[in-house]
């Protein structure tokens, strides 16, 4: 069966089939998915049966409460989303070129790296490609790597968060990322000689548990045999974190590179409290086994040639 599928799937399967499967997964309802593709419900039912017959596997179970993807269905959906995202990017780049543009580059970066290495690299790239459309998204590594896997991003400046990710992405190290415990100016702890045991009693604004920065903080607490703080707001947004810290007595863990200007201006203060080692090396991450575009290769060359 695998040989037959490998021989015929490229000639038989259409993007419309993939779009329908994704719509069905998102709605779990045949009527809704069919309507999204402007086809009748009987036509949608027939399309699903045809796809399953061609693949020789059931992709969705049919239950009174809705439709659920099978293990095979989840596999097909994973690749369907990648292909559809790739198609969207193709359309965007072609539209840009028709209007005199030079393509597009979608970048993702952890907050600590974004202000340190990306402005200089993007500026250098734009010298050679002034009409290149560059999009930059900041988030935690775990979330950025999902977008990289599903082809919403071309390159990520981040780090591995799970061992299995090493099979999906290539990694070129760039630098370490020291972190600081941050409070607003005039915070009651600004001039205090504090310890981990004391600061966990205060409110905190932290990254989610899945992020390396939160992991570093929790590891430091565990080594000191200090319980985790109970009063916690979780967010991946650096801007939201700092707004919450600025308007309250909350503490936060932030990359020193992000806070450099704020520390020098005195709007935020770094407490004299060491939180473990610097975060592990962040680097340039791309999808493993996939040829890089000329734009991506040029951008990576610029990054690797810079001194940080």
C-alpha positions in Angstrom: 0.0 0.0 0.0 2.8 2.4 0.9 4.3 2.0 -2.5 1.0 2.7 -4.3 0.4 5.8 -2.2 3.9 7.1 -2.9 3.3 6.6 -6.6 -0.1 8.2 -6.9 -0.7 10.7 -4.0 1.0 13.6 -5.8 -1.1 13.2 -8.9 -4.4 12.5 -7.1 -4.4 14.6 -3.9 -5.5 18.3 -4.3 -5.0 21.3 -2.0 -8.8 21.4 -1.8 -8.7 18.0 -0.2 -6.2 19.2 2.4 -8.1 22.4 3.1 -11.3 20.3 3.7 -9.5 18.0 6.2 -8.2 21.0 8.1 -11.6 22.7 8.2 -13.1 19.4 9.4 -10.6 19.1 12.1 -11.1 22.7 13.3 -14.9 22.4 13.3 -15.4 18.7 13.9 -18.6 19.1 12.0 -19.3 18.0 8.4 -21.8 20.8 7.6 -19.6 23.6 8.9 -16.5 22.3 7.1 -18.4 21.9 3.8 -19.8 25.4 4.1 -16.3 26.8 4.6 -15.3 25.3 1.3 -18.5 26.4 -0.5 -19.6 22.8 -1.1 -22.7 20.9 -0.1 -22.7 18.6 2.9 -23.2 15.5 0.7 -20.3 16.7 -1.4 -18.2 17.1 1.7 -19.1 13.6 2.9 -18.2 12.1 -0.5 -14.9 14.0 -0.5 -13.9 12.5 2.9 -14.9 9.0 1.8 -12.9 9.4 -1.4 -9.8 10.5 0.5 -10.1 7.7 3.0 -10.7 5.2 0.2 -7.6 6.4 -1.6 -5.4 6.3 1.5 -6.9 3.0 2.7 -7.3 4.4 6.2 -10.0 5.9 8.3 -9.1 9.6 9.1 -12.1 10.6 11.2 -14.4 8.7 13.5 -18.1 9.6 13.2 -19.8 10.0 16.5 -23.1 11.7 17.5 -21.1 14.3 19.5 -18.9 15.2 16.5 -16.0 13.9 14.4 -12.6 13.0 15.9 -9.4 12.5 13.9 -7.8 9.1 14.1 -4.1 8.6 14.6 -3.8 8.4 10.8 -5.9 11.5 10.5 -3.7 13.4 12.9 -0.7 12.4 10.8 -2.3 13.6 7.6 -3.5 16.9 9.2 0.0 17.7 10.4 1.4 17.6 6.8 -1.8 19.2 5.4 -1.3 22.3 7.6 2.4 22.5 6.6 1.5 22.3 2.9 -1.3 24.9 3.2 0.9 27.3 5.1 3.5 26.9 2.5 0.9 27.7 -0.2 -0.1 30.8 1.7 3.5 32.0 1.9 3.9 31.3 -1.9 0.9 33.4 -2.7 2.1 36.3 -0.5 5.6 36.2 -2.0 4.3 36.2 -5.6 2.0 39.1 -4.8 4.9 41.0 -3.3 7.0 40.3 -6.4 4.2 41.5 -8.7 4.2 44.8 -6.9 8.0 45.2 -7.2 8.9 43.5 -3.9 11.9 41.2 -3.3 10.1 38.4 -1.5 9.4 37.9 2.2 11.1 36.7 5.4 9.3 35.6 8.5 11.5 35.6 11.6 10.8 34.4 15.1 12.9 35.3 18.1 13.0 34.8 21.9 12.8 38.2 23.5 16.4 38.2 24.8 17.9 37.8 21.4 15.6 40.2 19.5 17.1 43.6 20.6 20.7 42.3 20.6 21.3 40.7 17.3 18.3 41.2 15.0 18.3 44.9 14.3 21.8 44.9 12.9 21.3 41.8 10.8 17.9 42.9 9.4 19.4 46.3 8.5 22.3 44.7 6.7 20.0 42.4 4.8 17.8 45.3 3.7 20.8 47.0 2.3 21.0 44.3 -0.4 17.2 43.7 -0.5 15.5 47.0 0.2 12.1 45.9 -0.9 12.2 42.6 1.1 9.2 42.3 3.4 10.4 41.3 6.9 8.1 40.1 9.6 9.4 39.6 13.2 7.5 37.7 15.9 8.7 37.5 19.5 7.7 34.5 21.7 9.1 31.7 23.8 11.1 29.0 22.0 8.5 26.3 22.5 5.8 28.3 20.7 8.1 29.6 18.0 9.2 26.1 17.1 5.6 25.0 16.6 5.3 27.8 14.0 8.6 26.9 12.4 7.5 23.3 12.1 4.2 24.3 10.5 6.0 26.7 8.1 4.6 29.9 9.5 8.2 31.0 10.1 11.3 30.7 8.0 13.9 31.1 10.8 13.8 31.1 14.6 16.4 32.6 17.0 15.8 30.4 20.0 16.8 27.2 21.7 15.6 23.6 22.1 13.1 23.0 24.8 12.6 19.2 24.2 15.1 16.6 23.1 12.9 15.4 20.3 13.1 18.8 18.6 16.7 18.0 17.6 15.3 15.6 15.0 13.1 18.3 13.5 15.4 21.4 13.4 19.0 22.3 12.6 20.7 24.5 15.2 23.7 26.9 15.0 24.6 28.5 18.3 24.9 32.3 18.7 25.2 33.2 22.4 24.2 32.8 26.0 21.4 34.8 27.7 21.9 36.0 31.3 18.7 36.8 33.2 17.7 39.1 36.1 15.0 39.4 38.7 13.3 42.7 37.9 11.1 45.1 40.0 9.8 48.6 39.4 11.6 51.7 40.6 10.9 52.5 44.3 9.8 48.9 44.9 10.1 47.9 48.6 12.8 45.4 47.8 15.0 47.8 45.8 17.5 48.3 48.5 17.0 45.1 50.4 19.4 42.2 50.7 16.9 39.6 49.6 17.0 35.8 49.3 15.0 33.4 47.3 13.1 32.4 50.4 11.8 36.0 50.7 11.0 36.9 47.1 8.8 33.9 46.5 6.3 35.4 49.0 5.7 38.3 46.6 3.6 38.3 43.5 5.3 37.3 40.2 4.9 37.7 36.5 6.5 34.7 34.8 6.7 32.8 31.5 4.7 29.6 31.3 6.1 26.4 32.7 7.1 25.2 29.3 9.5 28.0 28.6 13.3 27.7 29.3 13.3 30.9 31.3 10.6 29.6 33.7 12.5 26.3 33.8 15.7 28.1 34.9 13.8 29.9 37.7 12.1 26.7 38.9 15.4 24.9 38.9 17.0 27.6 41.0 14.2 27.3 43.5 14.4 23.5 43.6 18.2 23.6 44.2 17.6 26.0 47.1 14.7 23.9 48.4 12.4 26.8 48.1 8.8 26.3 47.0 7.5 28.0 43.9 5.6 31.2 44.3 1.8 30.8 44.5 0.8 34.3 43.3 1.7 34.1 39.7 0.5 35.7 36.4 1.8 33.8 33.3 2.5 35.5 30.0 4.9 35.1 27.1 4.7 38.8 26.3 7.6 40.9 27.5 5.7 44.1 27.1 2.7 42.8 29.2 5.1 41.5 31.8 6.8 44.9 32.3 3.5 46.8 32.3 2.3 44.5 35.1 5.6 44.9 37.0 5.6 48.7 36.6 2.0 49.0 38.0 2.4 46.7 41.0 4.8 45.1 43.5 5.2 42.0 41.3 8.6 40.6 40.4 9.6 39.1 37.1 12.5 37.2 35.5 13.7 38.9 32.3 16.7 38.6 30.0 19.3 41.2 30.8 19.5 42.3 27.2 15.9 43.2 27.1 16.2 45.3 30.3 19.5 47.1 29.6 17.9 50.4 28.5 15.3 50.3 31.3 18.0 49.6 33.9 20.1 52.6 32.7 17.0 54.9 32.7 16.1 53.7 36.2 12.5 52.7 35.4 13.2 49.1 36.5 15.7 47.7 38.9 17.6 44.4 39.0 17.6 42.8 42.4 21.0 41.5 43.6 19.8 38.0 43.3 21.4 35.3 41.1 19.0 32.9 39.4 21.0 29.9 38.3 23.3 30.0 35.3 22.6 32.0 32.1 20.1 30.4 29.8 21.7 27.9 27.4 22.9 29.0 24.1 20.3 30.4 21.7 20.9 30.1 18.0 19.6 30.0 14.5 17.0 27.3 14.0 15.7 26.0 10.6 13.7 23.0 9.5 16.0 19.9 9.2 16.4 18.5 5.7 14.8 21.3 3.9 16.7 23.5 1.4 17.1 27.1 2.4 16.0 29.9 0.2 18.6 32.5 -1.0 17.0 35.0 1.4 17.3 32.7 4.4 20.8 31.7 3.6 21.9 35.3 3.2 20.2 36.3 6.5 21.9 33.4 8.4 25.3 34.3 6.9 24.9 37.8 8.2 23.9 36.6 11.6 26.8 34.2 11.9 29.3 36.8 10.7 28.3 39.3 13.5 30.2 39.4 16.8 28.0 39.3 19.8 
